[in-house]
């Protein structure tokens, strides 16, 4: 019974953390796109920031996928 509670807690925290990361990346990309339209001098910098935000999202999704694989393997 305790293991089920712990797994539920870990899954619950991971769900909210994953949602927060996704929302943060979406807001970051939208902000960079707006700034990209406003300032032409720093266009390369904002494109790089968008690229880095998308890379961060992919890596964080992979981390959560690996966490799920580990939890299902050992459960």
C-alpha positions in Angstrom: 0.0 0.0 0.0 2.9 2.4 0.8 4.5 1.7 -2.6 1.3 2.6 -4.4 1.1 5.9 -2.5 4.7 6.7 -3.3 4.3 6.0 -6.9 1.1 8.1 -7.0 2.9 11.0 -5.4 5.9 10.8 -7.8 3.5 10.6 -10.8 1.5 13.5 -9.5 4.5 15.7 -8.9 6.0 14.7 -12.3 2.7 15.5 -14.1 2.6 19.0 -12.6 6.3 19.6 -13.2 6.0 18.4 -16.8 3.0 20.7 -17.3 4.9 23.6 -15.9 7.9 23.0 -18.1 5.6 22.8 -21.2 3.8 26.0 -20.4 7.1 27.8 -19.7 8.6 26.7 -23.0 5.5 27.8 -24.8 5.6 31.2 -23.2 9.3 31.5 -23.9 8.9 30.7 -27.6 5.9 33.1 -27.9 7.9 35.8 -26.2 10.9 35.2 -28.5 8.7 35.2 -31.6 7.2 38.6 -30.5 10.7 40.0 -29.9 11.8 38.6 -33.2 9.1 40.6 -35.0 10.0 43.8 -33.1 13.8 43.9 -33.3 15.6 43.1 -36.5 19.1 43.6 -35.1 18.8 40.7 -32.6 17.0 38.3 -34.8 19.8 35.7 -34.7 19.9 35.8 -31.0 16.1 35.2 -30.6 16.2 32.3 -33.1 18.9 30.7 -31.1 16.8 31.2 -27.9 13.8 29.5 -29.6 16.0 26.6 -30.7 17.4 26.2 -27.2 13.9 26.3 -25.7 12.8 23.5 -28.1 15.9 21.4 -27.3 15.2 21.8 -23.6 11.6 20.7 -24.1 12.7 17.6 -26.0 15.3 16.7 -23.3 12.8 17.2 -20.5 10.3 15.0 -22.3 12.9 12.3 -22.6 13.7 12.5 -18.9 10.1 12.0 -18.0 9.8 9.1 -20.5 12.8 7.4 -18.9 11.3 8.0 -15.5 8.1 6.3 -16.6 10.0 3.3 -18.0 12.0 2.9 -14.8 8.9 3.1 -12.6 7.0 0.6 -14.7 10.0 -1.8 -14.9 10.5 -1.8 -11.1 6.9 -1.8 -10.1 
